[in-house]
Amino acid sequence: MSKRTRDTRRRPGSGHGAPAGGARGSERGSDRSLDRGTDAIAASLTFAAAVGLFAWLGHRADASFGTRPWLLVSGSLLGVVGGFLHLVQHLSPESLPWNRSPPRRDVEGPPGDSPARDAPGPDRHDDHDP
């Protein structure tokens, strides 16, 4: 390699070596991506462990009850479903319907504000009893 080619590779911001913005600006982004990567690895290992554990339990139950291969298949499917739900809950909790909070209702206004609320009904009585 010529001297000119080596100098180009060492120049900051040329695409090689350290980024032009400096290391401090990229540390925050890499920390976030490292955290997300670590979370994804942990969730995927938990998924694999759930499938493996339930498959093993199904295999052991099959050996005990003589139902080969039905409990192995059932245990594997149960592990896949449970592991997948845990994976989604861990990585994207807002996508599950039971993690969403119900819509907030506004506080009701003063009496007389809603005719349906103030109308007598089966559980509301007038001042006089028949």
C-alpha positions as CSV (number, residue, x, y, z in Angstrom):
1,M,0.0,0.0,0.0
2,S,1.2,3.5,-0.7
3,K,1.6,6.1,2.0
4,R,-1.4,8.1,0.6
5,T,-3.8,5.2,1.0
6,R,-2.7,4.6,4.6
7,D,-3.2,8.3,5.4
8,T,-6.7,8.3,4.0
9,R,-7.7,5.4,6.2
10,R,-6.6,7.1,9.3
11,R,-8.4,10.4,8.6
12,P,-11.3,11.0,11.0
13,G,-14.7,11.1,9.3
14,S,-13.5,9.2,6.3
15,G,-15.6,6.2,7.2
16,H,-12.7,4.3,8.7
17,G,-11.7,4.3,12.3
18,A,-13.3,6.7,14.8
19,P,-16.5,8.5,13.8
20,A,-16.3,12.1,12.9
21,G,-18.7,13.2,15.7
22,G,-16.4,11.8,18.4
23,A,-16.9,8.8,20.7
24,R,-19.1,10.6,23.2
25,G,-22.0,11.2,20.9
26,S,-22.1,7.6,19.8
27,E,-21.8,6.1,23.3
28,R,-25.4,6.9,24.2
29,G,-26.7,5.3,21.1
30,S,-24.6,2.2,21.4
31,D,-25.6,1.9,25.1
32,R,-29.3,1.9,24.1
33,S,-28.8,-0.6,21.3
34,L,-26.7,-2.7,23.7
35,D,-29.5,-2.7,26.2
36,R,-32.1,-3.6,23.5
37,G,-29.8,-6.3,22.3
38,T,-29.3,-7.7,25.7
39,D,-33.0,-7.7,26.3
40,A,-33.6,-9.5,23.1
41,I,-31.0,-12.1,23.9
42,A,-32.4,-12.7,27.4
43,A,-36.0,-12.9,26.0
44,S,-35.0,-15.4,23.3
45,L,-33.1,-17.6,25.7
46,T,-36.1,-17.6,28.0
47,F,-38.2,-18.6,25.0
48,A,-35.8,-21.5,24.2
49,A,-35.7,-22.5,27.9
50,A,-39.6,-22.6,28.1
51,V,-39.9,-24.7,25.0
52,G,-37.1,-27.1,26.2
53,L,-38.4,-27.4,29.7
54,F,-42.0,-28.1,28.7
55,A,-40.8,-30.5,26.0
56,W,-38.7,-32.4,28.6
57,L,-41.6,-32.5,31.0
58,G,-43.8,-33.8,28.3
59,H,-41.3,-36.5,27.4
60,R,-41.0,-37.5,31.1
61,A,-44.7,-37.7,31.4
62,D,-45.0,-39.7,28.3
63,A,-42.5,-42.2,29.7
64,S,-44.5,-42.4,32.9
65,F,-48.0,-42.7,31.4
66,G,-47.2,-44.5,28.2
67,T,-48.9,-41.9,26.0
68,R,-45.9,-41.4,23.7
69,P,-45.8,-38.8,21.8
70,W,-48.9,-36.8,22.9
71,L,-47.6,-35.2,26.1
72,L,-44.3,-34.4,24.4
73,V,-46.2,-32.6,21.6
74,S,-48.6,-30.9,24.1
75,G,-45.7,-29.8,26.3
76,S,-43.8,-28.4,23.3
77,L,-46.8,-26.5,22.1
78,L,-47.4,-25.1,25.6
79,G,-43.8,-24.1,25.9
80,V,-44.0,-22.3,22.5
81,V,-47.1,-20.4,23.4
82,G,-45.9,-19.4,26.8
83,G,-42.4,-18.6,25.6
84,F,-43.8,-16.5,22.7
85,L,-46.1,-14.6,25.1
86,H,-43.2,-13.9,27.4
87,L,-41.1,-12.8,24.5
88,V,-43.7,-10.3,23.2
89,Q,-44.4,-9.1,26.8
90,H,-40.7,-8.5,27.4
91,L,-39.9,-6.8,24.1
92,S,-43.1,-5.1,23.2
93,P,-45.5,-4.9,26.2
94,E,-47.8,-2.3,24.6
95,S,-48.8,-4.7,21.8
96,L,-50.6,-7.1,24.2
97,P,-54.2,-6.4,24.9
98,W,-54.1,-7.1,28.7
99,N,-51.3,-4.6,29.2
100,R,-53.3,-1.7,27.9
101,S,-55.1,0.4,30.5
102,P,-58.7,1.0,29.8
103,P,-59.7,4.4,28.3
104,R,-60.0,7.0,31.0
105,R,-63.5,8.3,31.6
106,D,-63.9,11.9,32.4
107,V,-65.3,12.8,35.8
108,E,-69.1,13.2,35.6
109,G,-70.4,16.7,35.9
110,P,-72.9,18.0,38.5
111,P,-76.4,16.4,38.9
112,G,-78.8,17.3,36.2
113,D,-76.0,17.3,33.6
114,S,-77.1,14.0,32.1
115,P,-80.8,13.2,31.7
116,A,-80.2,9.5,31.5
117,R,-78.2,9.5,34.7
118,D,-80.9,11.4,36.6
119,A,-83.9,9.5,35.2
120,P,-85.5,7.0,37.5
121,G,-84.7,3.4,36.5
122,P,-84.9,0.0,38.1
123,D,-82.2,0.8,40.7
124,R,-83.3,4.5,41.1
125,H,-86.4,5.4,43.1
126,D,-88.5,8.5,43.4
127,D,-89.3,10.0,46.7
128,H,-92.6,8.1,47.0
129,D,-93.0,4.3,47.0
130,P,-96.1,2.7,45.3
